[in-house]
C-alpha cells in the first residue's frame, strides 16, 4: 500500500515533516516518491523514481519551503514506476495524492479528454485531480469540488488535496479499504495513511470512515458524511510505541497481513474485470486467440507457497480454458529435459520476483522458445523484467516470512488469467464471465468474514498446539489449500505437518492416525463434500480428532468433526481462497502459543535468492 503524509502548520517546515513521515512508512514498500508544498502561494512539486533517498537528493539542491504540503510513496498499480507517474499529480491549481484504485478510470479519462483535458501520466490518480480542478473552475469551493469529484469514482480511494487558491486547508476523503488518519497537534495538524508517519508529532488521532470527507486547517478540522452532514468525532490517544505503530496496532506483521487480504484481493482484481463486457483486461497483455487454440500446453514453475498457488492455477486453467497444464517445482524444472517449445505458455509465480530457482526455470523456458508470463508482486524485479509479460498481484509489501496475502492474491491473479484464456479459447462465454465477475466483487468481503473466525480458531489452537504432528486433507481445489495449510503450520510453529489429497488417505497416511493426531479437513467445496466427509469419518473411527472447514450453515459437519469452522460459501476456486484464511489463523495461533517467532521463523528467509 502507498504511503500518504499531509501537513498544515504555521512554520515553514512542511518538507521536513513530510519527508520524516514518508521515511517511517518505508517498511511498506514503494517504487517512487514525491512532495508538493505551497511556497509563496504557489505549489511546487518534486518527484523521483525509486527510493526516498532520490527525492531527498533532489530536494537537497533546491529545497521547498512552506507551511502546507503533501507527500507520497507510490506502489505502482496504473502505469509503470517512473517520475511522471509518481505522486503528487497536478491539474491547474490542484495537487493531489491517492491510495487505492479507481475502477471506472477508463470511462472517466475518455470523458475528460473529450472535454479538453491533457494528461501527463498513465495513472488513475491524475483523473481525480482533473475532476476536482473542473469543479473549482466552475466556482465550487474546495470541499464541494472534492465532494462532487469523488461521487463520480468507483473503487477505493484515500486522497489528500492541496489547492494554491485555498492555502489555509487540506481536504481529504476516504472510501473502501484505504485508511486515512488525522493527527491533531498544537497550531499544526497532520494527515497520514498509517499511524507511524505522524506518531513523533502527536498522539491525538482519529480515523475517517468510508464515504467521509474532512477539511483540515492548522487549528481545526471538520468531517462530513456522504450526505453532507457534519460528523462529530473525538480524537483518541495512541499509546503505541514506534514498532507497534509500524504493525498498525497488531501484535505481529503476519497478523496484520492476514487482515490486509481483503484490500489486497480487491486491489488485485481492481479494474481488470470489465463487468458490462463480461471480459478481463490483463493490464494490456495480448494473447492471440489463434495462438491460444494452437497451444500444446501451459507449464507453471514456482516454489513453496507460490507452487501451491500454481497448483490452483492448473485446476482453474484446465477447467475454464481446457488447456493441458503442468506444475513444476522450479528447483526441478531445469535439471530434467522439459518438453517445452514455442507452442507453450510458461507461467512463473513468485512474490519477490527474485526467487533463484524460479528465475532460472523461466530463463530455461524462454531459451526453449516458450512465451513467458510472470505472476509477481514486486515491480521491476528480475523475473518481472525478464518475462515477456507480467501480471502484478498488488498485495503490497509482505514483511512476515510466512506468505499470506501474497498467496491469496496470486490465486486471484491466476483466476483472472484462467478466465481470460477461457474466453479466448471459446470455452467460456462472456455471459459466464460476467456472472463470475459479480461473484468476484464479493470475494474481499467473504475473506473479511473468514478472518472473523480469529477468536474461534484461537480456542481450537489452545486444544491442539502441543500435538507433535498434523494432517491436512482436501479434494479438488481443497487439496492445494491443504498443502498450504500444512506448510504454514510447519514453517512458523515447527510442528511436523503434511498435506494430502483426501483420496490418498487409505494409501498410507491413515497408518499415522491415532488419538494424538489432529486432522484438518478442507470441506467447503460442494462437489467433493460427501467424499471428504467420508474420509473424516474414517479418521474419527481410528481415534483421530477432526477440525473441519465448512460452509456457513452446514448442518451435518458436527457428525464427522470435533471442531467446525464455518466460512462464507462461494463457488470454486473462490472457495479455496476463503478456506485458506482460517488455516493461516490456525498456524498463527499455534505458533504464538508455542512461543516461536511468527514473523521471522528459524532458518527461513522471505526471498530465496540462492539455490
CORGI-V958494 format. One record per backbone hydrogen bond with DSSP energy under -1.0 kcal/mol. NH is the residue of the N-H (numbers start at 0). CO is the residue of the C=O. Records with the same first field share a line. If there is no record, write none. Layout:
NH->CO, CO
This chain:
2->72
4->70
5->190
6->68
7->188
8->66
12->10
13->65
16->12
17->13
18->14
19->15
20->16
21->17
22->18
23->19
24->21
25->22
27->24
28->25
30->73
32->47
33->71
34->45
35->69
36->43
37->67
38->41
41->38
43->36
45->34
47->32
49->30
53->50
55->51
56->52
57->53
58->54
59->55
60->56
61->57
68->6
69->35
70->4
71->33
72->2
73->31
88->95
90->93
93->90
94->161
95->88
96->159
98->157
102->153
104->101
107->103
108->104
109->105
110->106
111->107
112->108
113->109
114->110
115->112
116->111
128->124
129->125
130->126
131->127
132->128
133->129
134->130
135->131
136->132
137->133
138->135
139->134
144->140
145->141
146->142
147->143
148->144
149->145
150->146
151->148
152->149
155->100
156->174
157->98
158->172
159->96
160->170
161->94
163->92
165->162
168->165
169->215
170->160
171->213
172->158
173->211
174->156
180->191
181->205
182->189
183->203
184->187
188->7
189->182
190->5
191->180
192->3
196->193
197->194
198->194
200->197
201->197
204->235
205->181
207->179
210->173
211->208
212->223
213->171
214->221
215->169
216->219
221->214
223->212
224->228
227->224
230->222
235->204
237->202
244->240
245->241
246->242
247->244
248->243
249->246
255->251
256->252
257->253
258->254
260->257
263->259
264->260
265->261
266->262
267->263
268->264
269->265
271->268
273->278
277->273
278->273
280->271
282->280
284->281
291->287
292->288
293->289
294->291
295->342
296->342
297->323
298->344
299->325
300->346
301->327
305->302
307->303
308->304
309->305
310->306
311->307
312->308
313->309
314->310
315->311
316->312
317->313
318->314
319->315
320->316
325->297
327->299
329->301
331->328
332->328
334->331
335->332
339->337
343->340
344->296
345->370
346->298
347->372
348->300
349->374
355->607
358->354
359->355
360->356
361->357
362->358
363->359
364->360
365->361
366->362
367->363
368->365
369->364
370->343
372->345
373->388
374->347
375->390
376->350
380->377
382->352
384->380
385->381
386->382
388->371
390->373
392->375
396->27
400->598
407->403
408->404
409->405
410->406
411->407
412->408
413->409
414->410
415->411
416->412
417->413
418->414
419->415
420->416
421->417
422->418
423->419
424->420
425->421
426->421
427->421
432->428
433->429
434->430
435->431
436->432
437->433
438->434
439->435
440->436
441->438
442->439
445->441
446->442
447->443
448->444
449->445
450->446
452->449
453->450
456->452
457->453
458->454
459->455
460->456
461->457
463->459
464->460
466->463
469->495
470->517
471->497
472->519
473->499
477->474
478->475
481->477
482->478
483->479
484->480
485->481
486->482
487->483
488->484
489->485
490->486
491->487
492->488
493->489
495->467
497->469
499->471
501->473
503->500
504->501
506->503
509->504
510->507
511->508
512->509
516->513
518->544
519->470
520->546
521->472
522->548
527->524
528->525
531->527
532->528
533->529
534->530
535->531
536->532
537->533
538->534
539->535
540->536
541->538
542->539
543->538
544->516
546->518
547->562
548->520
549->564
551->566
553->550
558->555
559->556
560->556
561->545
562->545
564->547
566->549
574->570
575->572
576->572
577->573
578->574
579->575
583->579
584->580
585->581
586->582
587->583
588->584
589->585
590->586
591->587
592->588
593->589
595->590
597->595
603->600
608->606
